[in-house]
Amino acid sequence: MKNIPEIRLEHIVKRYRGEGGLNDVSLTIQDGEYFTLLGNTGGGKTTLLHIIAGLVKPDAGQVLFDGMDITKKKPYERNLGLVFENYALFPHMSIDENISYSHRVKGYDPQETTQISREFQHMLRLYDREKAIPSELSGGMQQRVALGRALMNMEGSGILLLDEPFKALDAGLRMNLRVEIRNLAKSEKLKLTVIHITNDMTEAMMVSDRIALIRDGKIIQIGTPKEMYYQPASLFVAYFFSDTVYFPGIVATVEDSSYSVIVAKDVAFKVDNPITKFQPGDGVVLVVRNDYFKIYAEPVSSEDKDNILTGKISSIKFMGPFIRFSVILEIGFLIAVDIASTHGVREKFPEGQNVWLTFNPKKAFLFPDPGEEKLKELYFEI
């Protein structure tokens, strides 16, 4: 499929009485891009997808395909493929009839319609099941049928919209279909632009070229998975993309790009090259990812390591690829530390063990301190 349009949204506004509206959203999705709208329930991502599809009319703003304003066009005039969370298959129709539905109702040549439908069935590995109805299929096969129907409906536009397509599937099937759909989208035969919505950070990281994180009707940050993870623009983004430990504090000194942050009496941590710049006296939140800590059973010298904390292990949880240690720090914080599940780690660090922790100054983040109440709200939101 060629000539896939660039999709541009300009100052989109949609107001509802409850949650889920949009407040002046603008973004550009390049042709052939796998773009994910990520966020918590009620943040506005579904509303934005439905505006692109023409299912919802914005109160203000424009939807542009290659510079052409299509804001007022009907859904069927946009020739987009759309896959819903619940598949929305016709229960009385066969696989073949479901997939070819759009071509049949538009009166296209029956022989050509059947041929295209069978091509998509083969591509989606729906072998020899063309006469089956949805109730005879597994969840994964139903999802493939919904995808096939969406692909036929595109009619050359090359734009596929996925509305939380894997939410109802079990974990193993979700993993497989993520890979399959990404591979299909990037294949030479299809070369799709995909707009995918999800509240699953792992899913977004796996499939996306770029991600837009949406919160309360606004885009908080847009970037590649690597940019979102390693260069979070705010405390919310850092929290959303990983488990973290935070320390409210005050900037004590700034020397070149190295900051000293006081987090407790006589305790200061070093942070190098933070994304946001601060001045001495600024209130900040120092953020460290759980898996950025190193743990030791013996005292650590400040001559050898930066940012040393001492504490006692209060509980241990085996999480598969890592072990989560809950550590009560001497400075009064209870934190979680994730250590790779290598042989002997659990035996070396039993419950009640005194431990020493360190973290690299280059791997810590600094953000403006929003205050204790906002920090609590953020913790419970995510």
C-alpha positions as CSV (number, residue, x, y, z in Angstrom):
1,M,0.0,0.0,0.0
2,K,1.5,3.3,-1.1
3,N,1.0,7.0,-0.4
4,I,-0.1,6.7,3.2
5,P,-1.1,10.1,4.4
6,E,0.5,12.0,7.2
7,I,-2.0,12.5,10.1
8,R,-2.0,15.9,11.8
9,L,-4.2,16.9,14.7
10,E,-4.4,20.6,15.4
11,H,-5.7,22.1,18.7
12,I,-8.3,19.3,19.3
13,V,-10.8,20.1,22.0
14,K,-13.6,17.8,23.3
15,R,-15.5,18.5,26.5
16,Y,-17.6,16.0,28.5
17,R,-19.3,16.4,31.8
18,G,-17.3,13.5,33.2
19,E,-13.8,12.3,32.4
20,G,-12.2,11.6,29.1
21,G,-12.2,15.0,27.3
22,L,-9.4,16.6,25.4
23,N,-7.8,20.0,26.0
24,D,-5.9,21.5,23.0
25,V,-4.2,18.4,21.7
26,S,-1.9,18.7,18.7
27,L,0.4,16.1,17.2
28,T,1.7,14.7,13.9
29,I,1.9,11.0,13.0
30,Q,4.2,10.2,10.1
31,D,3.3,7.8,7.3
32,G,4.3,4.3,8.1
33,E,4.7,5.0,11.8
34,Y,3.5,2.7,14.6
35,F,2.2,5.3,17.1
36,T,0.8,4.5,20.5
37,L,-1.5,6.7,22.6
38,L,-0.8,5.6,26.2
39,G,-2.4,6.6,29.4
40,N,-4.7,5.6,32.3
41,T,-8.4,5.1,31.9
42,G,-10.3,8.4,31.5
43,G,-7.2,10.3,30.2
44,G,-8.7,10.9,26.7
45,K,-6.9,8.4,24.5
46,T,-10.0,6.6,23.3
47,T,-11.7,10.0,22.6
48,L,-8.7,11.0,20.5
49,L,-8.7,7.8,18.5
50,H,-12.5,8.1,17.9
51,I,-12.0,11.6,16.6
52,I,-9.4,10.4,14.1
53,A,-11.8,7.7,13.1
54,G,-14.7,10.1,12.7
55,L,-16.8,8.4,15.4
56,V,-16.7,11.5,17.6
57,K,-16.8,15.1,16.5
58,P,-14.4,17.5,18.2
59,D,-15.7,20.8,19.7
60,A,-12.8,22.6,18.2
61,G,-9.7,21.8,16.1
62,Q,-8.9,20.0,12.9
63,V,-8.0,16.5,11.7
64,L,-5.8,16.7,8.6
65,F,-4.7,13.9,6.3
66,D,-1.8,15.1,4.1
67,G,-2.9,18.7,4.8
68,M,-6.5,18.0,3.8
69,D,-9.1,18.8,6.4
70,I,-11.3,15.7,7.0
71,T,-12.7,16.8,10.4
72,K,-16.3,16.7,9.0
73,K,-16.0,13.6,6.9
74,K,-18.0,10.5,7.9
75,P,-16.2,7.4,9.2
76,Y,-16.9,5.4,6.0
77,E,-15.4,8.3,3.9
78,R,-12.1,8.0,5.7
79,N,-11.4,4.3,4.7
80,L,-9.7,3.5,8.0
81,G,-9.3,0.1,9.5
82,L,-10.5,0.0,13.1
83,V,-10.2,-2.9,15.6
84,F,-12.2,-2.6,18.8
85,E,-11.4,-4.1,22.2
86,N,-14.4,-6.4,22.0
87,Y,-13.8,-7.3,18.3
88,A,-17.4,-6.4,17.3
89,L,-17.7,-9.3,14.9
90,F,-21.1,-10.2,13.4
91,P,-22.0,-13.4,15.3
92,H,-24.1,-14.9,12.5
93,M,-21.5,-14.4,9.8
94,S,-18.6,-16.7,8.8
95,I,-14.9,-15.6,9.0
96,D,-15.0,-15.0,5.2
97,E,-18.2,-12.9,5.5
98,N,-16.9,-10.9,8.4
99,I,-13.6,-10.1,6.8
100,S,-15.1,-9.2,3.4
101,Y,-18.1,-7.3,4.8
102,S,-17.1,-3.7,3.8
103,H,-16.4,-4.8,0.2
104,R,-19.7,-6.7,-0.1
105,V,-21.9,-3.9,1.2
106,K,-20.3,-1.5,-1.2
107,G,-21.1,-3.8,-4.1
108,Y,-17.5,-4.7,-5.2
109,D,-16.8,-7.5,-7.6
110,P,-17.6,-10.8,-5.7
111,Q,-14.7,-12.8,-7.2
112,E,-12.2,-10.1,-6.4
113,T,-13.6,-9.6,-2.9
114,T,-13.3,-13.3,-2.1
115,Q,-9.7,-13.3,-3.4
116,I,-8.7,-10.4,-1.3
117,S,-10.4,-11.9,1.8
118,R,-8.6,-15.2,1.3
119,E,-5.3,-13.3,1.0
120,F,-5.8,-11.7,4.4
121,Q,-7.0,-15.0,5.9
122,H,-3.7,-16.6,4.8
123,M,-1.7,-13.6,6.0
124,L,-3.3,-13.9,9.4
125,R,-3.0,-17.7,9.6
126,L,-6.7,-18.3,9.5
127,Y,-6.2,-21.5,7.5
128,D,-9.2,-23.5,6.3
129,R,-11.6,-21.8,8.7
130,E,-13.4,-19.5,6.3
131,K,-16.8,-21.1,7.0
132,A,-16.5,-20.9,10.9
133,I,-18.5,-18.4,12.9
134,P,-17.1,-16.3,15.7
135,S,-18.5,-18.5,18.5
136,E,-16.4,-21.4,17.2
137,L,-13.2,-19.5,17.4
138,S,-10.7,-18.8,20.2
139,G,-10.2,-15.2,21.4
140,G,-6.9,-15.0,19.5
141,M,-8.6,-16.1,16.3
142,Q,-11.5,-13.7,16.7
143,Q,-8.9,-10.9,17.1
144,R,-7.3,-12.0,13.8
145,V,-10.7,-11.9,12.1
146,A,-11.3,-8.4,13.4
147,L,-7.9,-7.4,12.1
148,G,-8.6,-8.9,8.7
149,R,-11.9,-7.0,8.4
150,A,-10.1,-3.8,9.4
151,L,-7.4,-4.4,6.8
152,M,-10.0,-4.9,4.0
153,N,-11.8,-1.8,5.0
154,M,-8.7,0.4,4.6
155,E,-9.0,0.3,0.8
156,G,-5.5,1.6,0.3
157,S,-5.4,4.3,3.0
158,G,-2.9,2.2,4.9
159,I,-4.2,3.5,8.3
160,L,-5.0,1.0,11.0
161,L,-6.6,2.1,14.4
162,L,-6.3,-0.3,17.3
163,D,-8.6,0.4,20.3
164,E,-7.0,-1.6,23.2
165,P,-6.9,-4.7,20.9
166,F,-5.3,-7.1,23.3
167,K,-7.0,-6.2,26.6
168,A,-9.3,-9.2,26.7
169,L,-6.7,-11.8,25.8
170,D,-4.5,-13.9,28.2
171,A,-0.9,-12.9,28.7
172,G,0.8,-15.4,26.4
173,L,-1.6,-14.6,23.5
174,R,-1.2,-10.9,24.0
175,M,2.6,-11.2,23.7
176,N,2.4,-13.2,20.5
177,L,-0.2,-10.9,18.8
178,R,1.8,-7.8,19.7
179,V,4.7,-9.1,17.7
180,E,2.5,-10.4,14.8
181,I,0.7,-7.1,14.3
182,R,3.9,-5.0,14.5
183,N,5.5,-7.3,11.9
184,L,2.5,-7.1,9.7
185,A,2.4,-3.3,9.9
186,K,6.1,-3.1,8.9
187,S,5.9,-5.7,6.2
188,E,6.7,-4.7,2.6
189,K,3.2,-5.9,1.5
190,L,1.3,-3.6,3.9
191,K,3.5,-0.8,5.2
192,L,0.8,0.5,7.6
193,T,0.5,3.6,9.7
194,V,-0.9,2.2,13.0
195,I,-2.4,4.3,15.9
196,H,-2.7,2.0,18.9
197,I,-4.2,2.9,22.2
198,T,-3.4,1.1,25.5
199,N,-2.9,1.6,29.2
200,D,-0.2,-1.0,29.3
201,M,3.3,0.6,29.4
202,T,5.0,-2.7,28.4
203,E,2.8,-3.2,25.4
204,A,3.5,0.4,24.2
205,M,7.3,-0.1,24.7
206,M,7.2,-3.3,22.6
207,V,5.3,-2.2,19.6
208,S,5.8,1.6,19.2
209,D,8.0,3.7,17.0
210,R,6.8,6.6,19.2
211,I,4.5,7.0,22.2
212,A,2.3,9.9,23.3
213,L,1.6,9.8,27.0
214,I,-1.9,11.3,27.7
215,R,-3.1,12.5,31.1
216,D,-6.3,14.5,31.9
217,G,-6.9,15.3,28.3
218,K,-3.4,16.6,27.6
219,I,-0.3,15.1,26.0
220,I,2.4,15.1,28.6
221,Q,5.3,13.8,26.4
222,I,5.9,12.4,23.0
223,G,9.0,10.3,22.2
224,T,10.5,7.0,21.3
225,P,10.3,4.2,23.9
226,K,13.9,4.9,24.8
227,E,13.3,8.6,25.1
228,M,10.3,8.1,27.3
229,Y,12.2,5.7,29.6
230,Y,15.6,7.4,29.8
231,Q,14.5,11.1,29.4
232,P,11.2,11.5,31.2
233,A,10.0,15.1,31.0
234,S,8.1,15.0,34.3
235,L,7.7,13.2,37.6
236,F,4.5,11.6,36.2
237,V,6.3,10.2,33.1
238,A,9.1,8.7,35.3
239,Y,6.5,7.1,37.6
240,F,4.5,5.8,34.7
241,F,7.4,4.0,32.9
242,S,8.9,2.2,35.8
243,D,8.8,1.4,39.5
244,T,10.6,4.2,41.3
245,V,11.8,5.4,44.7
246,Y,11.5,9.2,45.4
247,F,13.2,11.4,48.0
248,P,11.8,15.0,48.5
249,G,14.7,17.3,49.1
250,I,16.4,20.7,48.6
251,V,19.2,21.6,46.2
252,A,22.2,22.5,48.3
253,T,24.9,23.3,45.7
254,V,25.3,23.3,42.0
255,E,28.8,22.8,40.4
256,D,28.8,22.7,36.7
257,S,26.3,19.9,36.0
258,S,26.6,18.2,39.4
259,Y,23.9,18.8,42.0
260,S,24.0,18.1,45.8
261,V,20.5,17.4,47.1
262,I,19.7,17.3,50.9
263,V,17.1,14.7,51.6
264,A,17.4,14.3,55.3
265,K,19.5,15.8,58.2
266,D,23.2,15.3,57.3
267,V,22.3,13.3,54.2
268,A,22.9,14.6,50.7
269,F,22.9,12.8,47.4
270,K,24.8,13.7,44.2
271,V,22.9,13.9,40.9
272,D,24.8,14.5,37.6
273,N,23.3,16.1,34.4
274,P,19.6,16.2,35.3
275,I,17.3,17.0,32.4
276,T,15.7,20.0,34.3
277,K,18.0,22.6,35.8
278,F,17.6,24.0,39.3
279,Q,19.1,26.6,41.6
280,P,20.4,26.2,45.2
281,G,17.4,26.3,47.6
282,D,14.9,24.9,45.1
283,G,12.6,22.2,46.3
284,V,13.0,19.0,44.3
285,V,12.1,15.3,44.1
286,L,15.0,13.0,43.5
287,V,13.9,9.9,41.7
288,V,15.7,6.6,41.4
289,R,14.4,3.5,39.6
290,N,14.1,0.4,41.8
291,D,16.6,-1.6,39.7
292,Y,19.2,1.2,39.7
293,F,20.3,0.4,43.3
294,K,23.2,-1.8,44.1
295,I,23.1,-3.8,47.4
296,Y,25.9,-4.8,49.7
297,A,26.1,-6.9,52.8
298,E,29.2,-5.1,54.1
299,P,29.8,-1.4,54.7
300,V,30.6,0.7,51.7
301,S,33.2,3.5,51.7
302,S,32.3,7.0,50.5
303,E,35.7,7.1,48.9
304,D,34.7,4.3,46.5
305,K,30.9,5.0,46.0
306,D,28.6,7.9,45.7
307,N,25.1,8.1,47.3
308,I,25.4,5.5,50.1
309,L,22.3,4.5,52.1
310,T,22.1,2.1,55.1
311,G,19.1,0.1,56.1
312,K,17.5,-3.2,57.0
313,I,15.6,-5.7,54.9
314,S,12.0,-6.0,56.1
315,S,10.6,-8.3,53.5
316,I,11.6,-10.2,50.3
317,K,9.4,-11.1,47.3
318,F,10.5,-13.3,44.4
319,M,9.3,-11.7,41.1
320,G,10.7,-14.1,38.6
321,P,13.5,-12.2,36.8
322,F,14.2,-10.1,39.9
323,I,13.9,-10.2,43.7
324,R,12.2,-7.2,45.4
325,F,13.7,-6.3,48.7
326,S,11.8,-3.9,51.0
327,V,14.4,-1.9,52.9
328,I,13.8,0.3,55.9
329,L,16.4,3.1,55.6
330,E,18.0,4.7,58.6
331,I,16.8,8.1,57.3
332,G,13.2,7.0,57.7
333,F,12.1,5.8,54.2
334,L,10.7,2.5,53.3
335,I,11.9,1.7,49.7
336,A,11.7,-1.2,47.2
337,V,15.0,-2.4,45.7
338,D,14.9,-4.8,42.7
339,I,18.0,-7.1,42.2
340,A,18.4,-9.6,39.4
341,S,17.5,-13.2,40.5
342,T,21.0,-14.6,40.2
343,H,22.1,-17.6,42.2
344,G,22.6,-17.0,45.9
345,V,21.2,-13.5,46.1
346,R,18.3,-14.4,48.4
347,E,20.5,-16.4,50.7
348,K,23.0,-13.6,50.9
349,F,20.4,-11.0,51.9
350,P,17.8,-12.6,54.2
351,E,15.1,-10.7,56.1
352,G,16.5,-8.7,59.0
353,Q,19.9,-8.3,57.2
354,N,21.6,-4.9,57.5
355,V,22.5,-3.6,54.0
356,W,24.2,-0.8,52.3
357,L,22.8,0.6,49.1
358,T,24.3,2.9,46.4
359,F,23.1,4.4,43.1
360,N,24.9,6.1,40.3
361,P,24.5,9.9,40.2
362,K,24.1,9.8,36.4
363,K,21.0,7.5,36.8
364,A,19.0,9.7,39.1
365,F,16.3,12.2,38.0
366,L,15.4,15.5,39.5
367,F,12.0,17.2,39.2
368,P,10.3,20.1,40.9
369,D,8.7,19.2,44.2
370,P,4.9,19.3,43.7
371,G,4.3,18.9,47.5
372,E,3.4,16.0,49.7
373,E,-0.3,15.8,48.7
374,K,0.4,15.8,44.9
375,L,3.1,13.1,45.5
376,K,0.5,10.9,47.2
377,E,-2.1,11.5,44.5
378,L,0.5,10.6,41.8
379,Y,1.4,7.4,43.7
380,F,-2.2,6.2,43.9
381,E,-3.1,7.3,40.3
382,I,-0.4,5.1,38.8
